[in-house]
Amino acid sequence: MALTNAFAGVEVFIRAARSGSFTAAAAHLGMTKSAAAKAVTQLERRLGVKLLHRTTRRLSLTPEGTAFLEQAEASLDQLRSAEDAARSRATTVRGVLRVDMPAAFGRRVAMPILIDILKSHPDLRLAASFSDRIIDPVEEGVDLCLRFGELPDRSDIVARRLGSQRLLICASPQYLATAGALLNLDDLQNHACVLGIRPGRPVAWRIIDEEGRTRIIEPPATHLVSDGEVVIDMALSGFGLCQMPQSLVQRPIDREELSIVLPERCQAETPLHALWPATRTMLPRVRVVVDEMVRRAEAGQL
């Protein structure tokens, strides 16, 4: 049996099993749903076992599928590591860089940097995704993630700290003129707030209290939005207060489109990291982006 045929359908099966959907697996791999389903069916025929239970709502693993999934993922990781190790010996920055970024930071800060990198490396191609949810770069096959906040303690992910940013509570002058100024933290309970949501619950705010300690607070969840870009847009439109990293709101603050609220409480910071799978050798296309991000951070441009 040819090697290509032996591994046909394995990655589709892994994606379908992890997402519970042929539709999601097909979208990630750039193929049609019917082609994804057919690839797994052919894999099952070749192996002589049923790997997935199929219903109209969701896919689920059979006992044989569960056993095969664990071994298939380990084998695929080994193949990717071998491929990455070979490619890392090359000095040319080329190939497809799959990078996932928070929506607002990605569009407003990271993308201009990535565009400059693409201009300098014509053999590099970009596959960018924008997501405020915490994704698993190992499971989702992403080369690089940019993320704010504290990181989980995991041995299969490498993190490079790019710096930290103040978290500012802001609102539009029009909103404050109507709703009134805030004198202390207790006043937050009387105001509308636009909060992020991740995963499935409102994102708490970080502030510095009167004793200089970092505190986690839960302001009123008047509006819940899963996209940081939209959180800022809603604050600009007068729907309430928001808390965001300084780089994302500094421009509208400079334009007097947003005003900082309770500035003495807005001294808490959130770290910014670049993340990539530890199971893979660091590729030139990842290294060039991380190095440039570090350089920009040290120059105060993030």
C-alpha positions in Angstrom: 0.0 0.0 0.0 1.4 3.4 -0.9 2.2 5.7 2.0 -0.1 8.4 0.7 -3.1 6.0 0.7 -2.1 4.7 4.1 -2.5 8.1 5.7 -5.4 9.4 3.6 -8.3 10.5 5.7 -6.4 10.4 9.0 -6.2 14.2 9.5 -9.8 14.5 8.5 -10.8 11.9 11.0 -8.9 13.7 13.8 -10.5 17.0 13.0 -13.9 15.5 12.8 -13.5 13.6 16.0 -12.2 16.7 17.9 -14.9 19.1 16.6 -17.8 16.5 16.5 -18.7 17.7 13.0 -17.7 17.0 9.4 -18.6 20.6 8.6 -16.1 22.0 11.1 -13.4 19.6 10.0 -14.0 20.5 6.3 -13.9 24.2 7.0 -10.6 23.9 8.8 -9.0 21.8 6.1 -10.4 23.7 3.1 -12.6 21.0 1.6 -16.3 20.3 1.3 -18.3 18.5 3.9 -19.1 15.6 1.6 -15.4 15.2 0.7 -14.5 15.1 4.5 -17.2 12.5 5.2 -16.1 10.4 2.2 -12.5 10.5 3.3 -13.4 9.1 6.8 -15.7 6.5 5.3 -12.9 5.3 3.1 -10.5 5.2 6.1 -13.0 3.1 8.0 -13.3 0.6 5.1 -9.5 0.4 4.8 -9.2 -0.3 8.5 -12.2 -2.6 8.7 -13.7 -0.9 11.8 -16.2 1.8 12.5 -14.5 4.9 14.0 -17.4 7.3 14.3 -21.1 7.1 15.2 -23.0 9.5 12.9 -26.2 11.3 13.9 -27.9 14.4 12.4 -26.6 16.5 15.3 -23.1 15.3 16.1 -20.4 12.8 15.6 -19.2 10.6 18.4 -16.3 8.1 18.7 -16.8 4.4 18.8 -14.5 2.5 21.2 -12.3 1.6 18.2 -12.3 5.2 17.2 -11.2 6.4 20.6 -8.2 4.0 20.6 -7.3 4.9 17.0 -7.6 8.7 17.7 -4.9 8.6 20.4 -2.4 6.7 18.3 -3.2 8.6 15.1 -2.6 12.0 16.8 0.7 10.8 18.3 1.8 9.5 14.9 0.8 12.7 13.1 2.6 14.8 15.6 5.8 12.8 15.0 5.5 13.3 11.2 4.9 17.0 11.7 7.9 17.3 14.0 10.1 15.4 11.5 8.9 17.7 8.7 9.4 20.8 10.8 12.9 19.8 11.8 13.8 19.4 8.2 12.3 22.7 7.2 14.0 24.5 10.2 17.4 23.9 8.6 16.5 26.1 5.8 17.2 29.8 6.2 14.5 31.1 3.8 11.4 32.3 5.5 8.7 30.6 3.5 5.5 28.6 3.6 2.2 29.3 5.3 2.2 30.9 8.7 -1.0 30.1 10.6 -1.4 32.7 13.3 -4.4 33.3 15.6 -4.9 36.7 17.3 -7.4 38.4 19.6 -9.8 40.3 17.3 -9.2 43.9 18.3 -5.4 43.5 18.9 -5.0 41.5 15.7 -6.7 44.0 13.5 -5.4 47.2 15.1 -1.9 46.3 16.2 -0.6 42.9 15.0 -1.7 42.9 11.3 0.2 46.1 10.4 3.3 44.3 11.7 2.6 41.1 9.9 2.0 43.0 6.7 5.5 44.6 7.0 6.9 41.1 7.5 5.1 39.8 4.4 6.6 42.6 2.4 10.1 41.7 3.5 9.6 38.0 2.8 7.8 37.4 -0.5 7.9 33.5 -0.1 5.8 33.8 3.2 2.1 33.3 3.1 -0.3 34.2 5.8 -3.4 32.3 7.2 -4.7 34.6 9.9 -7.6 34.0 12.2 -9.1 36.4 14.7 -10.5 34.9 17.9 -11.0 36.1 21.5 -11.6 32.6 22.7 -8.6 30.6 24.1 -7.6 28.1 21.4 -5.3 25.1 21.7 -2.5 25.7 19.1 -1.4 22.1 19.3 -4.9 20.7 18.7 -5.9 23.2 16.0 -2.7 23.1 14.0 -1.8 26.8 14.5 1.8 27.9 14.2 1.6 30.9 16.4 -0.9 32.5 18.8 -0.9 36.0 20.4 -2.8 36.2 23.7 -3.4 38.5 26.5 -3.7 37.3 30.1 -2.2 34.6 32.3 -1.3 31.3 30.6 -2.1 27.7 31.6 0.8 25.6 32.9 1.4 23.3 30.0 4.5 21.5 28.9 3.4 21.2 25.2 3.3 25.0 24.7 6.2 27.4 24.5 5.5 31.0 25.5 7.5 34.2 24.9 6.4 37.2 26.9 6.1 40.3 24.7 5.4 42.7 27.5 2.4 43.9 29.4 -0.2 46.6 29.0 -2.4 48.6 31.4 -6.0 47.8 31.4 -8.0 51.0 31.0 -11.7 51.5 31.9 -13.2 53.8 29.3 -16.4 55.3 28.1 -17.5 57.9 25.5 -17.9 61.5 26.7 -21.5 61.4 25.5 -22.3 58.4 27.7 -20.6 60.0 30.8 -22.5 63.2 30.2 -25.8 61.3 30.3 -25.1 58.6 32.9 -22.9 60.7 35.2 -19.3 60.6 36.4 -17.9 57.8 38.5 -16.3 58.7 41.9 -15.4 55.3 43.1 -15.7 51.6 42.3 -19.1 51.3 43.9 -20.5 53.6 41.3 -19.8 50.9 38.6 -23.0 49.1 39.8 -25.1 52.0 38.6 -23.6 52.1 35.1 -24.0 50.1 31.9 -20.9 48.0 31.0 -19.9 46.2 27.8 -18.1 43.0 28.7 -16.2 40.4 26.7 -17.3 36.8 27.1 -14.9 33.8 27.3 -15.6 30.9 27.5 -19.3 31.1 28.1 -19.1 33.7 30.9 -18.4 37.4 31.2 -14.8 38.5 31.4 -14.0 40.0 34.8 -12.1 43.3 35.1 -8.8 43.8 36.9 -8.2 46.9 38.9 -5.9 48.3 41.6 -7.8 48.9 44.9 -7.1 51.6 47.5 -4.4 49.5 49.2 -2.6 49.1 45.9 -3.5 45.4 45.4 -4.8 43.9 42.2 -8.4 42.9 42.5 -10.8 41.0 40.2 -14.2 42.6 40.0 -17.4 41.7 38.1 -19.1 44.8 36.8 -22.7 44.7 35.6 -22.9 42.6 32.4 -25.2 45.0 30.5 -23.9 43.9 27.1 -21.9 40.7 26.4 -19.8 40.6 23.2 -17.3 37.8 22.2 -15.4 40.2 19.9 -13.0 42.8 21.4 -13.3 45.0 18.4 -17.1 45.2 18.9 -16.6 45.9 22.6 -14.6 49.0 21.7 -17.1 50.0 19.0 -20.0 49.8 21.5 -18.2 51.9 24.0 -17.5 54.5 21.3 -21.2 54.5 20.4 -22.2 55.3 24.0 -23.5 51.9 25.2 -21.4 52.0 28.4 -18.1 51.4 30.0 -15.5 48.9 28.8 -12.1 47.7 30.0 -9.4 47.0 27.3 -5.6 46.9 27.0 -4.2 50.4 26.5 -2.9 49.9 22.9 -6.4 49.2 21.7 -8.0 52.4 23.1 -5.1 54.8 23.1 -6.0 56.3 19.7 -9.7 57.0 20.5 -8.5 58.4 23.9 -6.1 60.8 22.1 -8.9 61.8 19.8 -11.2 62.4 22.8 -13.6 59.8 21.6 -13.1 57.9 24.8 -12.4 59.1 28.3 -10.5 57.1 31.0 -12.7 56.4 34.0 -11.3 56.1 37.6 -7.7 56.4 36.3 -6.2 55.7 39.8 -7.8 52.2 39.5 -6.6 51.6 36.0 -3.1 50.6 36.9 -3.5 46.8 36.6 -1.6 45.2 33.8 -2.2 42.2 31.6 0.7 40.2 30.0 1.0 39.7 26.2 2.5 36.4 25.0 3.4 34.7 21.8 2.6 31.0 22.0 3.6 28.1 19.7 3.6 24.3 20.1 6.5 22.8 22.0 6.1 19.6 20.0 7.5 21.2 16.9 10.9 22.7 16.1 10.6 26.5 15.8 10.3 27.3 12.1 12.0 30.2 10.5 8.6 31.7 9.6 7.6 31.6 13.3 10.9 32.9 14.5 10.9 35.9 12.2 7.5 37.0 13.5 8.3 36.4 17.2 11.6 38.3 16.9 9.9 41.2 15.2 7.2 41.3 17.8 9.8 41.3 20.6 11.6 44.1 18.8 8.5 46.2 18.5 7.5 45.5 22.1 10.9 46.7 23.3 10.4 49.8 21.2 7.0 50.4 22.9 5.1 49.8 19.7 2.8 47.0 21.0 
